[in-house]
């Protein structure tokens, strides 16, 4: 007896967007776009840290250590953007 084939990460993400978010939940295009952007960040992070392209990413890659690293990365990026915005605001106000 052969082992059943698990769906690919790509097919699960596609189903999430096309069926769950759009059909079942009827979420707004802005919400869907926000989730899409989050997945793009995740896939870029995977490419940088795991050396895997988006097409090679697998559900098994979503290990707790990887997810924690991704969340830490997002927090550092957000702090960087927040500092840049604050600095730009100060320059604008003091010019």
DRENDO-1510 file (C-alpha; in Angstrom, 1 decimal, always signed):
<recs>
REC; n; res; u; v; w
REC; 1; UNK; +0.0; +0.0; +0.0 .
REC; 2; UNK; +1.4; +3.4; -1.0 .
REC; 3; UNK; +1.5; +6.4; +1.3 .
REC; 4; UNK; -1.1; +9.1; +0.3 .
REC; 5; UNK; +0.4; +12.1; -1.3 .
REC; 6; UNK; +0.2; +15.3; +0.8 .
REC; 7; UNK; -0.9; +18.5; -0.9 .
REC; 8; UNK; +2.0; +20.9; -1.8 .
REC; 9; UNK; +2.5; +24.1; +0.1 .
REC; 10; UNK; +1.7; +26.0; -3.0 .
REC; 11; UNK; -1.6; +24.3; -3.5 .
REC; 12; UNK; -2.5; +24.8; +0.1 .
REC; 13; UNK; -1.7; +28.5; -0.1 .
REC; 14; UNK; -3.7; +28.8; -3.4 .
REC; 15; UNK; -6.7; +27.1; -1.7 .
REC; 16; UNK; -6.4; +29.4; +1.3 .
REC; 17; UNK; -6.6; +32.5; -0.9 .
REC; 18; UNK; -9.1; +31.4; -3.5 .
REC; 19; UNK; -11.4; +29.3; -1.4 .
REC; 20; UNK; -11.1; +30.1; +2.2 .
REC; 21; UNK; -10.4; +33.9; +2.2 .
REC; 22; UNK; -12.4; +34.8; -0.9 .
REC; 23; UNK; -15.3; +32.3; -1.1 .
REC; 24; UNK; -15.9; +31.1; +2.5 .
REC; 25; UNK; -14.9; +34.3; +4.4 .
REC; 26; UNK; -15.7; +36.9; +1.7 .
REC; 27; UNK; -12.8; +39.0; +2.9 .
REC; 28; UNK; -12.1; +42.4; +1.3 .
REC; 29; UNK; -9.5; +42.7; -1.4 .
REC; 30; UNK; -7.4; +44.8; +1.0 .
REC; 31; UNK; -7.3; +42.0; +3.6 .
REC; 32; UNK; -6.5; +39.5; +0.9 .
REC; 33; UNK; -3.7; +41.7; -0.3 .
REC; 34; UNK; -2.3; +42.1; +3.2 .
REC; 35; UNK; -2.2; +38.4; +3.7 .
REC; 36; UNK; -0.6; +38.0; +0.2 .
REC; 37; UNK; +2.1; +40.4; +1.2 .
REC; 38; UNK; +2.7; +38.5; +4.5 .
REC; 39; UNK; +3.2; +35.3; +2.5 .
REC; 40; UNK; +5.6; +37.0; +0.1 .
REC; 41; UNK; +7.7; +38.1; +3.1 .
REC; 42; UNK; +7.7; +34.6; +4.4 .
REC; 43; UNK; +8.8; +33.2; +1.1 .
REC; 44; UNK; +11.5; +35.8; +0.7 .
REC; 45; UNK; +12.8; +35.0; +4.2 .
REC; 46; UNK; +12.7; +31.3; +3.3 .
REC; 47; UNK; +14.8; +31.9; +0.2 .
REC; 48; UNK; +17.3; +34.0; +2.2 .
REC; 49; UNK; +17.6; +31.6; +5.2 .
REC; 50; UNK; +16.9; +28.2; +3.7 .
REC; 51; UNK; +18.1; +28.8; +0.2 .
REC; 52; UNK; +14.7; +27.6; -1.1 .
REC; 53; UNK; +12.8; +29.3; -3.9 .
REC; 54; UNK; +9.1; +29.8; -3.5 .
REC; 55; UNK; +8.4; +26.9; -5.7 .
REC; 56; UNK; +10.6; +24.6; -3.6 .
REC; 57; UNK; +9.2; +25.6; -0.3 .
REC; 58; UNK; +7.4; +22.8; +1.5 .
REC; 59; UNK; +4.9; +22.5; +4.3 .
REC; 60; UNK; +7.5; +20.6; +6.3 .
REC; 61; UNK; +9.7; +23.7; +6.2 .
REC; 62; UNK; +7.3; +25.4; +8.6 .
REC; 63; UNK; +9.1; +24.3; +11.7 .
REC; 64; UNK; +8.8; +26.2; +15.0 .
REC; 65; UNK; +12.4; +27.4; +14.8 .
REC; 66; UNK; +11.9; +28.7; +11.3 .
REC; 67; UNK; +8.7; +30.5; +12.2 .
REC; 68; UNK; +10.3; +32.0; +15.3 .
REC; 69; UNK; +13.2; +33.2; +13.2 .
REC; 70; UNK; +10.8; +34.7; +10.7 .
REC; 71; UNK; +8.8; +36.6; +13.4 .
REC; 72; UNK; +12.1; +37.9; +14.9 .
REC; 73; UNK; +13.1; +39.1; +11.4 .
REC; 74; UNK; +9.7; +40.9; +11.0 .
REC; 75; UNK; +10.1; +42.6; +14.3 .
REC; 76; UNK; +13.6; +43.8; +13.4 .
REC; 77; UNK; +12.4; +45.1; +10.0 .
REC; 78; UNK; +9.5; +46.9; +11.6 .
REC; 79; UNK; +11.8; +48.6; +14.1 .
REC; 80; UNK; +14.1; +49.6; +11.3 .
REC; 81; UNK; +11.2; +51.1; +9.3 .
REC; 82; UNK; +9.8; +52.8; +12.4 .
REC; 83; UNK; +13.2; +54.4; +13.2 .
REC; 84; UNK; +13.6; +55.6; +9.6 .
REC; 85; UNK; +10.1; +57.1; +9.6 .
REC; 86; UNK; +10.8; +58.9; +12.9 .
REC; 87; UNK; +14.1; +60.2; +11.6 .
REC; 88; UNK; +12.5; +61.5; +8.4 .
REC; 89; UNK; +9.8; +63.2; +10.4 .
REC; 90; UNK; +12.3; +64.9; +12.6 .
REC; 91; UNK; +14.3; +66.2; +9.6 .
REC; 92; UNK; +11.1; +67.5; +8.0 .
REC; 93; UNK; +10.0; +69.3; +11.2 .
REC; 94; UNK; +13.4; +70.8; +11.9 .
REC; 95; UNK; +14.1; +72.0; +8.3 .
</recs>
